[in-house]
């Protein structure tokens, strides 16, 4: 057993181009311009026994089928078990509409 905790951070810009539909159902217009960049942020923690990943994205919501795809891809690329991956949406209504979003 190790007493060392390792942590890694990653941030990537996920700002969509203009003319993408906005999320949340309150707007029936595409995104006309970009005021603020949108990001996905990831924190990975590893204590030598277990790795966990926490991912937050600047989107309104992450549909279940898309969340499953994202978790599977994270597991495939990193080896982190799917049960140790947490996805969260910041719930912005000024972000892109994701497929299958209500």
C-alpha positions as CSV (number, residue, x, y, z in Angstrom):
1,X,0.0,0.0,0.0
2,X,1.2,3.4,-0.9
3,X,0.8,6.7,1.0
4,X,1.2,8.8,-2.1
5,X,-1.7,10.4,-3.8
6,X,-1.2,11.5,-7.4
7,X,-3.5,14.0,-9.1
8,X,-3.8,15.2,-12.7
9,X,-5.8,18.0,-14.2
10,X,-6.9,18.5,-17.8
11,X,-8.9,21.2,-19.4
12,X,-10.0,21.3,-23.0
13,X,-12.0,23.9,-24.9
14,X,-15.4,22.5,-26.1
15,X,-16.8,25.8,-27.5
16,X,-19.0,24.9,-30.5
17,X,-19.0,27.0,-33.7
18,X,-21.8,29.5,-34.3
19,X,-25.1,28.3,-35.7
20,X,-25.2,25.3,-33.4
21,X,-28.6,25.0,-31.7
22,X,-28.7,26.2,-28.0
23,X,-29.5,23.8,-25.2
24,X,-32.3,23.7,-22.6
25,X,-35.4,24.3,-24.7
26,X,-35.7,28.0,-23.8
27,X,-34.3,29.2,-27.1
28,X,-35.3,28.3,-30.6
29,X,-32.3,29.9,-32.3
30,X,-28.8,28.8,-33.0
31,X,-25.8,30.2,-31.2
32,X,-25.1,33.6,-32.9
33,X,-21.8,34.5,-31.3
34,X,-19.4,33.5,-28.6
35,X,-19.0,35.6,-25.4
36,X,-17.5,32.9,-23.2
37,X,-15.5,29.8,-24.0
38,X,-16.9,26.5,-22.8
39,X,-14.7,23.8,-21.3
40,X,-14.5,20.3,-20.1
41,X,-12.4,19.9,-17.0
42,X,-11.1,16.6,-15.7
43,X,-9.5,15.6,-12.3
44,X,-7.9,12.2,-12.0
45,X,-6.8,10.9,-8.6
46,X,-4.7,7.8,-8.0
47,X,-3.7,6.5,-4.6
48,X,-1.9,3.4,-6.1
49,X,-4.9,1.2,-5.4
50,X,-7.7,3.0,-7.2
51,X,-8.0,5.6,-9.9
52,X,-11.0,7.9,-10.2
53,X,-11.9,10.5,-12.8
54,X,-14.2,13.5,-12.3
55,X,-15.2,15.2,-15.5
56,X,-17.3,18.4,-15.7
57,X,-18.5,19.9,-19.0
58,X,-20.0,23.3,-19.7
59,X,-23.2,21.8,-21.2
60,X,-26.8,21.9,-20.1
61,X,-27.1,18.1,-19.6
62,X,-25.4,14.9,-20.8
63,X,-28.0,12.4,-22.1
64,X,-27.6,8.9,-20.7
65,X,-26.6,7.3,-23.9
66,X,-24.0,9.9,-24.6
67,X,-22.7,9.6,-20.9
68,X,-22.3,5.9,-21.4
69,X,-20.3,6.5,-24.6
70,X,-18.1,9.0,-22.9
71,X,-17.5,6.7,-19.9
72,X,-16.7,3.8,-22.1
73,X,-14.2,5.9,-24.1
74,X,-12.5,7.2,-20.9
75,X,-12.2,3.6,-19.6
76,X,-10.9,2.4,-23.0
77,X,-8.2,5.1,-23.2
78,X,-7.2,5.4,-19.6
79,X,-8.0,2.0,-18.0
80,X,-10.0,3.7,-15.2
81,X,-12.9,1.5,-14.3
82,X,-16.3,2.9,-15.4
83,X,-17.6,2.8,-11.8
84,X,-14.8,5.2,-10.9
85,X,-15.8,7.8,-13.5
86,X,-18.1,10.7,-12.6
87,X,-19.6,13.0,-15.3
88,X,-21.2,16.3,-14.5
89,X,-22.7,19.1,-16.5
90,X,-22.5,22.7,-15.4
91,X,-26.1,23.1,-16.6
92,X,-25.6,26.2,-18.8
93,X,-28.5,27.0,-21.1
94,X,-26.1,29.1,-23.2
95,X,-24.2,26.0,-24.4
96,X,-24.8,23.6,-27.4
97,X,-27.7,21.3,-27.6
98,X,-26.4,17.7,-27.5
99,X,-28.0,15.0,-29.5
100,X,-31.0,13.3,-27.8
101,X,-31.3,16.3,-25.4
102,X,-34.9,17.0,-24.4
